[in-house]
Amino acid sequence: MTDSQTNWTAAGHGVHDSFDLNPETGVLAAAVNLPGGFGLIAQDPEFGPAIATGLAKVEKLLRDAIANSDPLIDASSRHLVEAGGKRIRPLLVVLASLLGDGVTEEVIKAAAIVELTHLATLYHDDVMDSAPMRRGAPTAHEVWGNSVAILTGDLIFARASVIGSELGPEAVSMQARTFERLCLGQLHESVGPREGDDPIEHHLSVISDKTASLLATSGAYGALFGGAEQYVEVLRSYGEKVGVAFQVADDVIDVTGAQVRSGKTPGTDLREGVPTLPILLMRNAAAAGDEDSARVLELVDGDLTSDEALGLAVAAVSGNDATNQAWDVARAWADDAIESLAPLPEGTVKASLTAFADAVVTREL
């Protein structure tokens, strides 16, 4: 039976080659929207074009990988890819490859793997969180229902695995271990800390698995498939630490309504009762007798259904010292990430990675 006789299209097969890679076109410009911290690399006469063309190729491969001749499956699979995103993970893969031989076809595939894996988790997360919106569009489960959304996430992960198989057993092993950590992080977040566990340590452990693990793999993939094997562990460590810094900063942004370009609606985590670092620090302070923290927690633990009540809670949290402490934690993780880059050669790549770690906590992304 040929592909045309089936009602599905295998990953990367039978897809019309319509994505224009001409660097003079608007398509390429739209595909390459570098986040804060990467201005240096964009302006570099050698690395800038390599990054731009590489990310455009990744964007094309993402669309090829999820294409399906079944209209429903095709639409649900394309839903988040076409909603956009910063593509931070594939960017880290491509950038790390510049420490070696540069942006090879293997690097393009590795970059697509990490982004597809990330997208797969978003479908699942949105179902678990009953999230109505993602990247400015209704979530997949709002459009097609929970079953379609969950199975679409599974399908996208399967297609990431197909691409991984083309890179060999080491790529498959790294992706599998990363996905294991992603699942464990979600499970541990859902169950919560066990009796006797430190809630803050538990929270940071969840962040490490749910967010940092994929950024760590992104850095390692880029070095490995870019021919800079000597820097694999350096980039893995950097990605892990940047990932924690990124999520802790996200915690603070949500509960304070900080005016940054994060795209988040202030107070979402407060309203949904999601544990975040500022609130956990505040609970410790209240338990130790801090009256201001206890007063703020009365608002946080109250009924936040109305926008007015939520606004009051956000303002109170923002003015509490726990917020500054959480920012300090994010900054410390970013500083550790920068420190881990010490073995890298001086140059544009190292400077860009350093600037990105700073941008994570100032959220100039």
Salt bridges, closest charged atoms under 4 A:
ASP17 OD1 - LYS60 NZ 3.12
GLU59 OE2 - ARG63 NH1 2.79
GLU59 OE2 - ARG87 NH2 2.75
ASP64 OD2 - LYS60 NZ 2.68
ASP74 OD2 - ARG78 NE 2.72
GLU82 OE1 - ARG78 NH1 3.00
GLU105 OE2 - LYS57 NZ 3.79
GLU115 OE2 - ARG87 NH1 3.23
ASP126 OD1 - ARG134 NH2 2.71
ASP154 OD1 - HIS124 NE2 3.07
GLU166 OE1 - LYS109 NZ 3.00
GLU189 OE1 - LYS210 NZ 2.98
ASP197 OD2 - ARG194 NE 3.48
ASP209 OD1 - ARG181 NE 2.86
GLU233 OE1 - ARG236 NE 3.10
GLU240 OE2 - ARG181 NH2 2.84
ASP250 OD2 - LYS264 NZ 3.65
ASP250 OD1 - ARG363 NH1 2.95
ASP251 OD2 - HIS203 NE2 2.67
ASP254 OD1 - LYS264 NZ 3.78
ASP269 OD2 - LYS264 NZ 3.63
ASP292 OD1 - ARG295 NH2 2.61
ASP301 OD1 - ARG283 NH2 2.76
ASP307 OD1 - ARG271 NH2 3.07
ASP335 OD1 - ARG331 NH2 2.90
GLU346 OE2 - LYS350 NZ 2.76
ASP358 OD1 - ARG331 NH2 2.68
